[in-house]
């Protein structure tokens, strides 16, 4: 299978969130120039030759209209030409100084190409013009067709033009060498000169290949809306096209087949190719994105996943240009039922398809690696017509996907995050700002001391609506004497809820590697690692030692997660410990996303755990389960199997060794934390699961011995974390604690737990 593109970097620098990035070019010095709908050009550069990431280097504001076209200057690396909605073109040198303006078109300039000492421009006025670059004087005007004209310059110096009426022409001097009427059914948006012919992109949703004498050679069909631009890879093997259907498509240039579709959150205007074969796309959502096939340049897994989810959710956003809308009422009945999803195979990675689940529309992306549809979004049919003025939020485990009155960008630098980092905070009028602030701090993993600061931020930025909600949330100060007495204020807790994941991150890599290689000689030949696979395994161990900054090759992950999975039970305990260490790395989330969410691995570990709850294998399994809660994707994959996990923990808490009990109690604490996090209002509280966690913890505490100090502490912390949310619901956990005389036991452990912990329990069980 071909290596596929993944997100490498997302660049934000154009003026305003509503700015569309309309144009892009790679300049002669390797920098990237992008043009925005708010008149600005942004230059992006790597800070040094060894760096892989681009940074904002300079802004140029030399136009009074949207920058519709950018082209590099062949004479000076870093210099460039631009065409603008203000009806002019311009030349800007490498220092950012605009040296020449080209004035004379009667409409916006939408295409610019250098031809030696001349500049060729295309305009909405129906003409192409040739200019002297040295002084900006007009040399020639070509009447090229109807309205918007795009241009391209052949190696011979001839000029190809495409027009709004779909006509493709070739000019030799002032003469028309040939003219292809109806080359496309609608407007031609781009022309690219290749070694073997011309490529054109059109409003008719197609890309076409033409010979230099005007014969159609091939077509690339697959877009669902206007195709705005087309480019070739440096090695001429891939063709890239971008369109109003929110996709960048990767085509095999030799056989015209689409290999991959990279979905964006809005229309994609142009595309460019870097020397290292990375691809740059510019989008209506004000973002410049770089895509790579080199794992060393991939963005963090969390960023890549967030971008994919944001893009898929955009299918349901009613964009004004209609490029990405929910199917209309007339087509809803034609959408495939979700029951048929498993039998319907996608054609390429990133392909987006809707399935119908009752009244819901479920948006999915095809995953060629797993051969399955990944569910990315769910939308209630018809709901897109509501609250048209609200803002969309992609959703996470704390704030649901949907439309909000506000989506704030909160500066995180004061909370110890890198300067300039901000996080989205969705808020609806009428919500209690305190509860929203608590949820936000929980999601970001920042200390609760910031809750009041975030609450004040919401009130200040949401105005009267938030202030009224805040007042309603503290109404005891405004009640009349005839009102029902206000409830007592919520206690201020010092310890609970616990929100830090309890994990086992340390590992002895050399002994683990040696044990796996030792067992490799003993397992059946069919399951044995071959010499090359042993090298991949050792490379993976080396990268694990380096920490979260390392990137794993597919062949390394294949050995670790697929080949070793098949080893027999008497040899598999070092494999489970290897997996446990792998869960410290963010790329482990690749195993637990997708349609099955890593179920085969979780089920295998749970079965092994139950077969040996007190031995070395059981210890490895318990620690694996605890580490499942480090990263968000893995955490909720495990939480989905909480009933099975709790069933496996019960005998381990009774029969296990000291270390098995510590690991099992750690899993209880992690489950309690997720129960707390996942029930932030208005999400429901899973009282049944909370009661089981509490029961297991209380039963263990009633039987724990003097050697179980660490396991006791973690079980107590699990109960305290549950009680914070339980107190606001039916109080089933509190009732169990009172039946077990839990508070008296806690008070007897004050020297171990600390006075603050005991004080919190007195408040929670009052």
VORO-340893 format. One line per field, with one value per residue (C-alpha): chain; x, y, z. Coordinates in steps of 0.25 Angstrom, whole numbers, plus 5000, padded with zeros to 4 digits. Layout:
chain <- A, ...
X <- X, ...
Y <- Y, ...
Z <- Z, ...
This chain:
chain <- A, A, A, A, A, A, A, A, A, A, A, A, A, A, A, A, A, A, A, A, A, A, A, A, A, A, A, A, A, A, A, A, A, A, A, A, A, A, A, A, A, A, A, A, A, A, A, A, A, A, A, A, A, A, A, A, A, A, A, A, A, A, A, A, A, A, A, A, A, A, A, A, A, A, A, A, A, A, A, A, A, A, A, A, A, A, A, A, A, A, A, A, A, A, A, A, A, A, A, A, A, A, A, A, A, A, A, A, A, A, A, A, A, A, A, A, A, A, A, A, A, A, A, A, A, A, A, A, A, A, A, A, A, A, A, A, A, A, A, A, A, A, A, A, A, A, A, A, A, A, A, A, A, A, A, A, A, A, A, A, A, A, A, A, A, A, A, A, A, A, A, A, A, A, A, A, A, A, A, A, A, A, A, A, A, A, A, A, A, A, A, A, A, A, A, A, A, A, A, A, A, A, A, A, A, A, A, A, A, A, A, A, A, A, A, A, A, A, A, A, A, A, A, A, A, A, A, A, A, A, A, A, A, A, A, A, A, A, A, A, A, A, A, A, A, A, A, A, A, A, A, A, A, A, A, A, A, A, A, A, A, A, A, A, A, A, A, A, A, A, A, A, A, A, A, A, A, A, A, A, A, A, A, A, A, A, A, A, A, A, A, A, A, A, A, A, A, A, A, A, A, A, A, A, A, A, A, A, A, A, A, A, A, A, A, A, A, A, A, A, A, A, A, A, A, A, A, A, A, A, A, A, A, A, A, A, A, A, A, A, A, A, A, A, A, A, A, A, A, A, A, A, A, A, A, A, A, A, A, A, A, A, A, A, A, A, A, A, A, A, A, A, A, A, A, A, A, A, A, A, A, A, A, A, A, A, A, A, A, A, A, A, A, A, A, A, A, A, A, A, A, A, A, A, A, A, A, A, A, A, A, A, A, A, A, A, A, A, A, A, A, A, A, A, A, A, A, A, A, A, A, A, A, A, A, A, A, A, A, A, A, A, A, A, A, A, A, A, A, A, A, A, A, A, A, A, A, A, A, A, A, A, A, A, A, A, A, A, A, A, A, A, A, A, A, A, A, A, A, A, A, A, A, A, A, A, A, A, A, A, A, A, A, A, A, A, A, A, A, A, A, A, A, A, A, A, A, A, A, A, A, A, A, A, A, A, A, A, A, A, A, A, A, A, A, A, A, A, A, A, A, A, A, A, A, A, A, A, A, A, A, A, A, A, A, A, A, A, A, A, A, A, A, A, A, A, A, A, A, A, A, A, A, A, A, A, A, A, A, A, A, A, A, A, A, A, A, A, A, A, A, A, A, A, A, A, A, A, A, A, A, A, A, A, A, A, A, A, A, A, A, A, A, A, A, A, A, A, A, A, A, A, A, A, A, A, A, A, A, A, A, A, A, A, A, A, A, A, A, A, A, A, A, A, A, A, A, A, A, A, A, A, A, A, A, A, A, A, A, A, A, A, A, A, A, A, A, A, A, A, A, A, A, A, A, A, A, A, A, A, A, A, A, A, A, A, A, A, A, A, A, A, A, A, A, A, A, A, A, A, A, A, A, A, A, A, A, A, A, A, A, A, A, A, A, A, A, A, A, A, A, A, A, A, A, A, A, A, A, A, A, A, A, A, A, A, A, A, A, A, A, A, A, A, A, A, A, A, A, A, A, A, A, A, A, A, A, A, A, A, A, A, A, A, A, A, A, A, A, A, A, A, A, A, A, A
X <- 5000, 5005, 5009, 4998, 4998, 4996, 4995, 5008, 5005, 4994, 4998, 4989, 4994, 4984, 4976, 4963, 4956, 4947, 4959, 4959, 4973, 4971, 4985, 4998, 5012, 5025, 5036, 5050, 5056, 5047, 5038, 5023, 5014, 4999, 4989, 4977, 4963, 4966, 4977, 4989, 5001, 5008, 5022, 5025, 5039, 5046, 5055, 5067, 5070, 5069, 5056, 5043, 5033, 5029, 5027, 5021, 5033, 5026, 5013, 5012, 4999, 5001, 4987, 4973, 4966, 4966, 4979, 4974, 4987, 5002, 5014, 5029, 5039, 5049, 5059, 5060, 5058, 5048, 5042, 5027, 5016, 5002, 4988, 4977, 4962, 4966, 4969, 4984, 4996, 5009, 5023, 5029, 5044, 5050, 5051, 5036, 5036, 5026, 5034, 5024, 5009, 5003, 4990, 4981, 4971, 4956, 4953, 4960, 4973, 4972, 4984, 4999, 5010, 5024, 5030, 5044, 5045, 5030, 5018, 5005, 4992, 4978, 4966, 4951, 4950, 4951, 4966, 4980, 4991, 5006, 5014, 5028, 5033, 5044, 5034, 5020, 5016, 5006, 5011, 5000, 4985, 4979, 4964, 4963, 4948, 4937, 4939, 4949, 4962, 4973, 4986, 4998, 5012, 5017, 5032, 5031, 5026, 5012, 5001, 4989, 4976, 4963, 4951, 4938, 4930, 4939, 4947, 4962, 4971, 4986, 4992, 5004, 5008, 4994, 4989, 4980, 4987, 4975, 4963, 4955, 4940, 4934, 4946, 4939, 4924, 4927, 4937, 4952, 4959, 4973, 4983, 4996, 5007, 5013, 5024, 5013, 5002, 4992, 4984, 4971, 4962, 4948, 4935, 4929, 4936, 4946, 4961, 4965, 4978, 4980, 4991, 4999, 4990, 4977, 4973, 4967, 4975, 4969, 4960, 4960, 4946, 4943, 4940, 4926, 4927, 4936, 4950, 4959, 4973, 4982, 4997, 5007, 5017, 5032, 5034, 5021, 5015, 5004, 4993, 4987, 4974, 4966, 4951, 4939, 4935, 4945, 4955, 4970, 4970, 4983, 4982, 4991, 4995, 4998, 4985, 4976, 4971, 4969, 4978, 4974, 4964, 4968, 4956, 4957, 4947, 4943, 4946, 4960, 4965, 4979, 4990, 5005, 5016, 5029, 5043, 5042, 5029, 5020, 5007, 5002, 4987, 4980, 4965, 4953, 4955, 4967, 4977, 4989, 4992, 5004, 5002, 5014, 5016, 5029, 5025, 5036, 5028, 5014, 5007, 5004, 4993, 4984, 4985, 4983, 4971, 4965, 4966, 4960, 4948, 4947, 4947, 4936, 4927, 4928, 4919, 4908, 4911, 4902, 4912, 4907, 4913, 4906, 4919, 4917, 4903, 4894, 4886, 4873, 4860, 4858, 4871, 4870, 4862, 4873, 4884, 4889, 4885, 4895, 4893, 4899, 4911, 4920, 4917, 4920, 4935, 4941, 4950, 4961, 4966, 4958, 4946, 4934, 4920, 4907, 4899, 4885, 4882, 4868, 4866, 4881, 4892, 4905, 4917, 4929, 4942, 4948, 4960, 4968, 4977, 4966, 4957, 4946, 4938, 4942, 4930, 4934, 4921, 4906, 4895, 4880, 4874, 4867, 4875, 4884, 4873, 4873, 4881, 4886, 4894, 4901, 4916, 4919, 4928, 4934, 4931, 4940, 4938, 4934, 4926, 4917, 4918, 4908, 4904, 4908, 4905, 4920, 4933, 4943, 4958, 4965, 4979, 4986, 5000, 4996, 4993, 5007, 5005, 5014, 5012, 5002, 4995, 4979, 4968, 4954, 4943, 4928, 4917, 4902, 4894, 4887, 4898, 4905, 4918, 4924, 4920, 4926, 4939, 4940, 4938, 4948, 4959, 4956, 4958, 4971, 4976, 4979, 4978, 4965, 4970, 4968, 4953, 4949, 4958, 4951, 4938, 4941, 4946, 4932, 4924, 4932, 4932, 4918, 4912, 4898, 4895, 4906, 4905, 4890, 4893, 4904, 4894, 4884, 4894, 4897, 4882, 4883, 4888, 4876, 4864, 4853, 4849, 4837, 4845, 4849, 4863, 4875, 4882, 4896, 4908, 4916, 4928, 4941, 4950, 4965, 4967, 4955, 4952, 4966, 4968, 4983, 4984, 4990, 5000, 5012, 5021, 5035, 5041, 5053, 5055, 5068, 5063, 5049, 5056, 5065, 5053, 5045, 5057, 5059, 5044, 5045, 5054, 5044, 5030, 5025, 5032, 5019, 5019, 5034, 5040, 5049, 5062, 5057, 5045, 5054, 5062, 5048, 5045, 5059, 5057, 5043, 5049, 5060, 5049, 5041, 5054, 5054, 5040, 5028, 5036, 5039, 5032, 5029, 5029, 5017, 5026, 5030, 5016, 5012, 5022, 5019, 5004, 5001, 5012, 5014, 4999, 4999, 5009, 5004, 5000, 5012, 5021, 5012, 5015, 5027, 5018, 5007, 5018, 5023, 5009, 5008, 5020, 5015, 5003, 5012, 5014, 5003, 5004, 4997, 4984, 4985, 4982, 4969, 4962, 4954, 4942, 4946, 4953, 4964, 4954, 4962, 4974, 4965, 4958, 4971, 4977, 4965, 4964, 4979, 4977, 4965, 4973, 4985, 4980, 4991, 5003, 5013, 5004, 4993, 5002, 5005, 4991, 4986, 4997, 4993, 4979, 4984, 4992, 4980, 4976, 4988, 4982, 4968, 4966, 4971, 4964, 4950, 4952, 4955, 4943, 4934, 4938, 4937, 4927, 4937, 4949, 4941, 4938, 4953, 4957, 4949, 4957, 4970, 4967, 4964, 4975, 4985, 4999, 5002, 5007, 4995, 4986, 4993, 4990, 4976, 4973, 4980, 4970, 4958, 4963, 4965, 4951, 4946, 4952, 4946, 4932, 4934, 4939, 4929, 4917, 4920, 4906, 4898, 4903, 4897, 4904, 4906, 4901, 4901, 4916, 4920, 4913, 4921, 4934, 4930, 4926, 4939, 4947, 4940, 4941, 4956, 4957, 4950, 4960, 4973, 4985, 4996, 5005, 4994, 4996, 4998, 4986, 4977, 4981, 4977, 4964, 4960, 4963, 4954, 4943, 4945, 4945, 4932, 4926, 4928, 4918, 4910, 4906, 4898, 4891, 4884, 4895, 4896, 4911, 4909, 4899, 4909, 4920, 4910, 4906, 4921, 4924, 4934, 4936, 4941, 4951, 4956, 4958, 4966, 4975, 4977, 4992, 4993, 4983, 4986, 4976, 4971, 4966, 4959, 4953, 4948, 4941, 4934, 4928, 4924, 4918, 4911
Y <- 5000, 5014, 5023, 5033, 5047, 5052, 5066, 5072, 5086, 5096, 5111, 5123, 5137, 5143, 5155, 5150, 5137, 5140, 5142, 5132, 5128, 5129, 5127, 5120, 5119, 5113, 5123, 5121, 5122, 5110, 5120, 5119, 5131, 5131, 5142, 5145, 5151, 5162, 5168, 5162, 5153, 5145, 5139, 5126, 5121, 5111, 5117, 5109, 5099, 5087, 5091, 5084, 5094, 5107, 5120, 5133, 5142, 5154, 5161, 5169, 5178, 5185, 5182, 5188, 5175, 5160, 5154, 5144, 5139, 5138, 5133, 5132, 5141, 5134, 5145, 5147, 5135, 5140, 5150, 5149, 5154, 5155, 5158, 5164, 5167, 5182, 5180, 5181, 5172, 5175, 5171, 5169, 5167, 5157, 5168, 5170, 5183, 5185, 5190, 5190, 5191, 5187, 5195, 5194, 5183, 5186, 5175, 5167, 5160, 5145, 5139, 5143, 5136, 5141, 5140, 5144, 5159, 5160, 5157, 5150, 5153, 5148, 5156, 5156, 5167, 5155, 5159, 5154, 5165, 5164, 5174, 5179, 5175, 5186, 5197, 5192, 5197, 5189, 5182, 5174, 5171, 5157, 5156, 5142, 5140, 5142, 5149, 5142, 5138, 5129, 5128, 5119, 5120, 5109, 5106, 5112, 5125, 5122, 5126, 5117, 5123, 5118, 5125, 5126, 5119, 5107, 5111, 5107, 5114, 5115, 5128, 5129, 5144, 5151, 5140, 5128, 5115, 5107, 5109, 5097, 5102, 5095, 5089, 5089, 5090, 5102, 5112, 5108, 5112, 5107, 5103, 5095, 5093, 5079, 5072, 5064, 5074, 5084, 5081, 5089, 5090, 5094, 5098, 5086, 5077, 5071, 5072, 5069, 5066, 5072, 5070, 5083, 5083, 5083, 5069, 5063, 5052, 5048, 5053, 5052, 5050, 5050, 5063, 5067, 5082, 5093, 5089, 5102, 5097, 5086, 5083, 5071, 5065, 5068, 5053, 5055, 5042, 5049, 5059, 5068, 5075, 5084, 5088, 5094, 5080, 5083, 5073, 5072, 5059, 5051, 5044, 5034, 5042, 5030, 5023, 5034, 5027, 5035, 5030, 5038, 5050, 5059, 5066, 5080, 5088, 5098, 5100, 5098, 5109, 5106, 5095, 5096, 5086, 5087, 5082, 5071, 5066, 5071, 5078, 5092, 5095, 5108, 5108, 5117, 5114, 5124, 5112, 5108, 5093, 5085, 5070, 5060, 5045, 5046, 5041, 5050, 5062, 5057, 5066, 5060, 5049, 5058, 5069, 5060, 5054, 5067, 5072, 5060, 5061, 5076, 5074, 5063, 5071, 5082, 5073, 5077, 5092, 5100, 5108, 5120, 5115, 5101, 5093, 5085, 5083, 5072, 5065, 5072, 5066, 5061, 5053, 5048, 5036, 5032, 5031, 5017, 5011, 5009, 4994, 4993, 5001, 4988, 4983, 4996, 4998, 5011, 5014, 5023, 5027, 5040, 5037, 5043, 5037, 5039, 5027, 5028, 5023, 5026, 5041, 5043, 5045, 5039, 5044, 5034, 5034, 5022, 5016, 5008, 5002, 4996, 4994, 5000, 5013, 5022, 5029, 5044, 5051, 5050, 5060, 5060, 5062, 5076, 5082, 5090, 5100, 5104, 5115, 5120, 5131, 5121, 5116, 5102, 5094, 5080, 5074, 5066, 5057, 5069, 5079, 5072, 5075, 5085, 5100, 5110, 5124, 5127, 5119, 5127, 5125, 5125, 5129, 5118, 5124, 5128, 5114, 5110, 5106, 5111, 5126, 5128, 5115, 5116, 5106, 5107, 5109, 5107, 5114, 5115, 5127, 5122, 5112, 5114, 5120, 5113, 5099, 5102, 5108, 5095, 5086, 5094, 5093, 5078, 5076, 5084, 5078, 5091, 5094, 5097, 5110, 5115, 5113, 5126, 5133, 5125, 5128, 5143, 5142, 5136, 5147, 5158, 5153, 5147, 5160, 5160, 5146, 5140, 5150, 5147, 5132, 5134, 5142, 5131, 5121, 5129, 5133, 5132, 5146, 5152, 5143, 5150, 5147, 5139, 5130, 5116, 5116, 5115, 5102, 5102, 5106, 5095, 5091, 5095, 5083, 5082, 5068, 5063, 5061, 5054, 5057, 5052, 5039, 5028, 5021, 5012, 5019, 5013, 5001, 4993, 4993, 4984, 4972, 4973, 4973, 4961, 4954, 4956, 4951, 4939, 4935, 4937, 4925, 4917, 4920, 4912, 4915, 4921, 4932, 4934, 4948, 4947, 4954, 4967, 4967, 4966, 4978, 4986, 4981, 4986, 4999, 5001, 4998, 5009, 5019, 5016, 5020, 5033, 5037, 5043, 5051, 5039, 5034, 5019, 5013, 5005, 4993, 4995, 4996, 4984, 4975, 4981, 4980, 4970, 4959, 4958, 4958, 4944, 4938, 4927, 4930, 4924, 4934, 4946, 4954, 4962, 4966, 4971, 4979, 4984, 4989, 4995, 5003, 5007, 5013, 5024, 5028, 5037, 5028, 5017, 5024, 5018, 5005, 5009, 5018, 5013, 5005, 4994, 5004, 4993, 4983, 4971, 4976, 4979, 4966, 4958, 4966, 4964, 4949, 4947, 4956, 4947, 4934, 4939, 4950, 4948, 4945, 4952, 4952, 4958, 4969, 4972, 4972, 4981, 4991, 4991, 4994, 5006, 5012, 5011, 5024, 5033, 5038, 5042, 5032, 5020, 5025, 5025, 5012, 5006, 5013, 5007, 4993, 4997, 4986, 4976, 4983, 4983, 4968, 4965, 4974, 4968, 4955, 4962, 4971, 4959, 4949, 4957, 4960, 4973, 4979, 4974, 4980, 4994, 4993, 4988, 5000, 5009, 5005, 5007, 5021, 5024, 5019, 5028, 5040, 5037, 5036, 5049, 5056, 5049, 5054, 5069, 5075, 5073, 5059, 5048, 5042, 5027, 5023, 5008, 5008, 5017, 5008, 4996, 5004, 5008, 4994, 4988, 4999, 4997, 4982, 4983, 4993, 4983, 4972, 4980, 4976, 4985, 4982, 4989, 5003, 5008, 5001, 5006, 5020, 5019, 5012, 5023, 5034, 5026, 5027, 5042, 5045, 5038, 5045, 5059, 5056, 5046, 5056, 5064, 5052, 5040, 5038, 5023, 5023, 5032, 5022, 5010, 5018, 5020, 5005, 5002, 5012, 5017, 5031, 5024, 5016, 5028, 5036, 5024, 5025, 5040, 5038, 5031, 5040, 5053, 5063, 5070, 5057, 5053, 5067, 5066, 5053, 5059, 5070, 5060, 5050, 5061
Z <- 5000, 4997, 5008, 5011, 5015, 5029, 5035, 5038, 5042, 5043, 5041, 5046, 5043, 5033, 5039, 5046, 5048, 5036, 5026, 5015, 5010, 4995, 4989, 4991, 4985, 4989, 4986, 4981, 4995, 5000, 5007, 5006, 5002, 5004, 5001, 5009, 5006, 5015, 5006, 5013, 5008, 5019, 5017, 5025, 5027, 5034, 5045, 5040, 5029, 5039, 5044, 5039, 5043, 5037, 5045, 5041, 5036, 5030, 5026, 5014, 5011, 4998, 4992, 4996, 4992, 4994, 4988, 4978, 4972, 4976, 4967, 4970, 4963, 4955, 4956, 4971, 4981, 4991, 4982, 4977, 4968, 4973, 4967, 4974, 4975, 4974, 4959, 4960, 4960, 4968, 4969, 4983, 4986, 4996, 5006, 5006, 4998, 4987, 4975, 4963, 4962, 4949, 4947, 4935, 4937, 4938, 4947, 4958, 4955, 4957, 4951, 4950, 4943, 4939, 4925, 4925, 4927, 4926, 4934, 4929, 4936, 4935, 4940, 4942, 4931, 4920, 4916, 4918, 4918, 4917, 4925, 4925, 4939, 4940, 4939, 4940, 4926, 4918, 4906, 4900, 4903, 4898, 4897, 4903, 4905, 4915, 4928, 4938, 4931, 4936, 4929, 4928, 4921, 4913, 4911, 4897, 4903, 4897, 4906, 4910, 4915, 4921, 4922, 4930, 4919, 4919, 4907, 4906, 4897, 4893, 4888, 4880, 4880, 4878, 4869, 4874, 4871, 4875, 4883, 4890, 4892, 4903, 4908, 4921, 4924, 4933, 4937, 4937, 4950, 4948, 4937, 4940, 4929, 4931, 4922, 4914, 4913, 4920, 4933, 4935, 4947, 4946, 4953, 4946, 4957, 4948, 4945, 4930, 4923, 4909, 4899, 4895, 4882, 4889, 4889, 4902, 4908, 4921, 4932, 4947, 4953, 4967, 4973, 4977, 4974, 4968, 4966, 4968, 4966, 4962, 4963, 4961, 4971, 4968, 4963, 4954, 4960, 4968, 4964, 4975, 4973, 4983, 4982, 4988, 4994, 5005, 5000, 4995, 4986, 4983, 4970, 4963, 4951, 4942, 4944, 4948, 4961, 4974, 4985, 4996, 5000, 5011, 5017, 5022, 5030, 5018, 5003, 4999, 4989, 4985, 4986, 4985, 4986, 4994, 4990, 5000, 4994, 5005, 5000, 5005, 5004, 5007, 5012, 5015, 5030, 5030, 5032, 5024, 5025, 5021, 5019, 5019, 5016, 5025, 5039, 5045, 5040, 5045, 5055, 5068, 5068, 5076, 5066, 5054, 5060, 5064, 5050, 5044, 5054, 5051, 5036, 5037, 5046, 5035, 5026, 5035, 5035, 5026, 5018, 5011, 4998, 4999, 4998, 5011, 5015, 5021, 5011, 5008, 5011, 4997, 4998, 5012, 5009, 4999, 5009, 5012, 5025, 5036, 5036, 5022, 5026, 5028, 5014, 5007, 5005, 5002, 4991, 4997, 5011, 5015, 5007, 5014, 5014, 5021, 5027, 5033, 5047, 5050, 5049, 5051, 5040, 5044, 5037, 5034, 5028, 5021, 5027, 5017, 5028, 5036, 5024, 5032, 5033, 5045, 5051, 5052, 5055, 5057, 5054, 5056, 5043, 5042, 5054, 5045, 5042, 5057, 5063, 5050, 5058, 5067, 5066, 5063, 5072, 5068, 5082, 5091, 5104, 5112, 5103, 5093, 5078, 5073, 5072, 5084, 5086, 5088, 5085, 5093, 5091, 5104, 5106, 5113, 5116, 5130, 5133, 5130, 5115, 5104, 5100, 5090, 5092, 5093, 5095, 5091, 5101, 5097, 5105, 5103, 5109, 5122, 5126, 5140, 5137, 5149, 5144, 5130, 5136, 5145, 5133, 5124, 5135, 5136, 5121, 5121, 5133, 5140, 5155, 5161, 5166, 5151, 5152, 5157, 5147, 5136, 5141, 5141, 5127, 5123, 5130, 5124, 5110, 5110, 5116, 5122, 5119, 5127, 5138, 5140, 5140, 5150, 5159, 5157, 5162, 5174, 5177, 5192, 5193, 5186, 5192, 5199, 5213, 5208, 5199, 5202, 5210, 5201, 5202, 5209, 5200, 5194, 5202, 5198, 5196, 5197, 5191, 5183, 5172, 5168, 5153, 5152, 5144, 5152, 5143, 5143, 5133, 5137, 5130, 5129, 5114, 5113, 5121, 5114, 5101, 5105, 5110, 5097, 5089, 5098, 5097, 5082, 5080, 5088, 5082, 5070, 5057, 5051, 5062, 5062, 5058, 5046, 5046, 5040, 5050, 5061, 5057, 5056, 5070, 5075, 5068, 5074, 5088, 5085, 5082, 5094, 5102, 5095, 5100, 5094, 5083, 5075, 5063, 5060, 5046, 5042, 5041, 5056, 5061, 5052, 5060, 5074, 5072, 5062, 5061, 5076, 5079, 5074, 5084, 5094, 5108, 5115, 5107, 5106, 5119, 5114, 5102, 5111, 5118, 5105, 5102, 5115, 5112, 5098, 5105, 5110, 5095, 5088, 5076, 5084, 5081, 5067, 5072, 5080, 5070, 5058, 5057, 5067, 5077, 5080, 5085, 5082, 5090, 5102, 5102, 5101, 5113, 5121, 5118, 5122, 5134, 5139, 5136, 5145, 5155, 5165, 5156, 5147, 5136, 5144, 5149, 5134, 5131, 5142, 5139, 5125, 5129, 5137, 5126, 5117, 5124, 5120, 5106, 5103, 5092, 5100, 5112, 5106, 5099, 5112, 5119, 5108, 5114, 5128, 5132, 5127, 5134, 5147, 5146, 5144, 5156, 5166, 5168, 5167, 5178, 5187, 5182, 5176, 5181, 5188, 5174, 5167, 5177, 5175, 5160, 5162, 5171, 5162, 5151, 5161, 5163, 5148, 5146, 5157, 5150, 5137, 5143, 5149, 5136, 5127, 5136, 5135, 5134, 5126, 5123, 5132, 5144, 5142, 5156, 5154, 5150, 5161, 5171, 5166, 5167, 5181, 5185, 5180, 5187, 5200, 5200, 5198, 5209, 5219, 5216, 5213, 5221, 5227, 5214, 5205, 5209, 5194, 5189, 5201, 5198, 5184, 5187, 5197, 5187, 5177, 5187, 5190, 5175, 5173, 5185, 5179, 5167, 5175, 5185, 5174, 5170, 5177, 5187, 5185, 5188, 5200, 5205, 5203, 5211, 5222, 5223, 5223, 5234, 5224, 5231, 5244, 5236, 5229, 5242, 5247, 5235, 5237, 5239, 5226, 5217, 5223, 5230, 5217, 5212, 5225, 5225, 5211, 5214, 5226, 5217, 5206, 5216, 5225
